[in-house]
Amino acid sequence: MDLMKLSIFTTLGEKMRWHQARQSLLAENVANAETPGYRGRDLKAFDLDDPRASSRAGISTATTQPRHIAANSASPGAHGAQRMASFEITPSGNGVTLEDEMMKMTTNMMDYQAATTLYQKSVRILRTALGRQA
């Protein structure tokens, strides 16, 4: 049994990939803060109840009766980038506020660090359970 395929590791890995993708989009927003007509983008919030996330975590749906409705999911790598609702639009049509983007980047970084800490602690717990020193 491959211990790294446990649902906690696959879920935390997916969460970290989501944070990396979000950081990339937020950096793109900051880079285009002065571009006329540019509207910022962000990802949909990471949701463990999302069928795409649960299927990657080892939980999937199956149709066991002919009357069941099949649950189709999008591609596993798609995190759902979407356009942000901008409340401040400059005269040039730009909808990015640097202060908001920097706050989002800081929050995203802190959440990513929390996920990596949980991942590391879970590995240490497994090593301890197997009798190996961390």
N, C-alpha and C positions, 0 to 999 in steps of 0.2 A: 504494500500500500504506500503510495506516494503521499507523505504527510503534507507537502506543500500544496496539494490539491484540495485540502480541507476548505470548507466554505468560508471560514474566517479569512484565510489567506487570499482566496480568489476575490472575495468582496473588498477587502482592504486594498488589494492590488488594483481593482477596478476604480475604487475611490481615488487612489493616488493618480491613476491615469486621467481621471476626470479633472482633478485639480491641475494637472499639467496642461491639459487642453484649455482649461479656463484661464490659466495664467498666460498662455499664448494669445488668447483672444483679448484679454485685458491689456496686454502689452501692445497689441495691434491698435487698440483704441487710443492708448496714450500716444503712440507714434503718429496717429492721424488726427490729433487734437486740433491742429490748425488747418486741416484739409477742408476746403469748402464743400459743403454738401454731404460730408461723411457723417453717418449715424453709427454710434457704437453698437457692438454686439456682445452678448453674454450667453452662457449656457443655461439650459433648464437646470433647476436644482437637482442634485443627486438624490435619487429616491430608491430605497431598497425595495419598495413595493412595485416599482416599475417592472413589468414583465421582462424587459430586456436585461435589467440588472439581475433579476432572480435566475434567469436561465443561464447566465454566465457564472452564477454562484453555485451551480449544481442543482438548482431546482427548476424544473420545467413542467409545462402542462402537456397533457396527452389526451387525445380523443379516444375514449374507450367504448363509446356507444355511437351508433350512427347519427343520433340526434344531437350529439355534442357539437358545439361550435369550436372550430379550430382557432387557436390563438396564434396569430402570425406576428412576428416581431421584426423590427427594422434591423439593419446591419449592426453587428455588435460594436463596431467602432464608432458609430454615430452617437454623439452625445447631445445632439439637438441644439446646435447653435441657432440663436434667434436674435432678432433685432430688439434693442432695448427701447423702452418708452422714455424718450427724453423730454424733460420738462423745461430745460433751458436750451433754446436754439439761438445761435448767434445769427446776425444779419447775413452771414455767408452760408447759412444753412447747416452749420456743424452742430451736432447734438452731443458732443463729448464734454463733460465737466471733469477737469483734471483732479480736483479734490475727491470727487466721488470714485473715480477710477483708482486712485491711490489707496483709498479706504478699502475698496474691494480687493485690491492686490494684497494688502496687508492681512485682511481676514482670510483670504485664500491661502496665503503662505502659512498662517498659523494653523489652519485646518489641515493642511498637507503635513505639517510637522506632527500634529496630533495623530494622524493616520499612520505615519511612519513609526512613531513611538509605540503605538498599539501593535504594529506588525513585529517590531523588534522584541517587545515584551512577550508576545505570543510565541515567538521562536525560542526565547529563553525558557519559558514555561515547558515547552515540549522537550527541550534539551534536559531540563531538570527531571522531568518525568521519565525520560529514557536513561537517566543515570549519568548523563554527561554534564560536565561543568560548563557553564556559559562563558 
